[in-house]
Amino acid sequence: MSDVKQQRVTVIGGGLAGTECAYQLARRGVPVVLREMKPQKRSPAHKSDTLAELVCSNSLRSDNPESAIGLLHAELRALGSLVLSSADLHRVPAGDALAVEREGFSREITTRLVSGAGVELVGGEVERLPEDGVVVVATGPLTSEALTADLERHVGTKLYFYDSIAPILSGDSIDMDIAFRQSRYGKGGGDDYLNLPMTKDEYYRFVHEVKAGQKVVPHSFEEPKYFEGCLPIEVMAERGDDTLAYGPMKPVGLKDPRTGTDPYAVVQLRMEDRAGTAWNMVGFQTRLTWGEQKRIFSTCIPGLQNAEFLRMGQIHRNTFIDSPRLLAEDLSLKTERRVFFAGQVTGVEGYVESAACGYMVALAVHARLTGTPFVPPPATTALGSLYRHLTGEAHPPDHPHQPTNVIYGLFPPLSGRMKKADKRAAYSARAKQDLAAWLPLAGVVAQTEGQTSA
């Protein structure tokens, strides 16, 4: 086994993925240099000089352990996560959400990294990857132009700068008395899509609501630069009432088998996971607020009156790589094995998911340095579901790689039949059991409740 104290690792990016990764490596005796361009330079989104700055929200989302994100919180607590333990120390009241006092949270992480763990913090922009040594790229969704250009030498030019995400629905919340399975003109397997048919009146009511609905105002660093191939539905609607019916909602090649008629328009749903527990609303990327998405889609689209949204649609600036194609099983580049990727640049979405990815990469790097096998988290855990997303295992073949939050649609389906109301508890119980069995294999000592990883 190699002596990790003789092998320095460079982590680029002081967000939640980079700080978590650096901290977990340092805890395991690995010398770490954390490169962060602040305070010498900031992205348009950052204001403070501290690490792990929360920009878009002070909420780390639901802490309910039966939600997918709450389950991820619980798993990271058990792992001794820097981010979760710091969040718990600086928690502020927010119902069942994990919200923090942002400045105290960032100061806590900065202090524990530099003064506590002994991570060497070096300021200034990194324009090129270091030529030698193990490197972790954790530069987030706002990776600088110079470093992005250098990364293209390794990952190609297919880095996405404006990320268009369509909503994802729980399969068992879709009214199957209305939806019908069919591909346009019988292509593929003939029934690869679910279709929600709309009459002329239903379609025009939907268009009216989309045009009138409340939209999210872009940040100053997210000026709209939409690709014609993935325009927001509200932008298409503004171009003309019939634009959507000739675009993502076109009914050509489809016939409702229950009525034998051609719909005036359809909403197509694409299977998001191999088991069909989650479905993507094809072409429904949008800047409608989340509340408006739920209201308009549930009331105006037949078959979605009881829809459960696993992920809402959104559009924002993002830089991410095609991880299933580019990364090996330990999340290192297949073509440059000393370079690892962590956080939102890999295609996970959200603060907590980024920290979780940073933790997994720390385990992978440590395994590499010690010459031991990397043991990924079980697929049935929240951590493992994110790993399945990054490796492509969670999705059908040829599924386009898009950033996603942790959702139960990424988990392997539960065995047996059960009531919908019982499924979340079953997912959570299965994950807790499998995580406990994995911890010793990963060389992790479980943290007890109330214990910190300081």
Secondary structure, DSSP 8 states (H G I E B T S, - for coil): ---GGG--EEEE--SHHHHHHHHHHHHTT--EEEEE-TTT---TT--SSSSS---S-SEEEE--TTSHHHHHHHHHHHTT-HHHHHHHHTEE--TTEEEE-HHHHHHHHHHIIIIIS--EEEES---S--SSSEEEE--GGG--HHHHHHHHHHH-S---SEEEE--EEEGGGS-TTT-EE--GGG-TTS--EEEEEE-HHHHHHHHHHHHHS-B----TT------GGG--HHHHHHT-TTTGGGTTT--TT--BTTTTB--SEEEEEEE-STTSSEEEETT----B-HHHHHHHHHHHSTT-TT--EEE--EEEE-----HHHHB-TTSEETTEEEEEE-GGGGTB-SHHHHHHHHHHHHHHHHHHHHT-------TTSHHHHHHHHHHTTTS-TT-----B---GGGS---SS---HHHHHHHHHHHHHHHHHHHTTTTT-----TT----
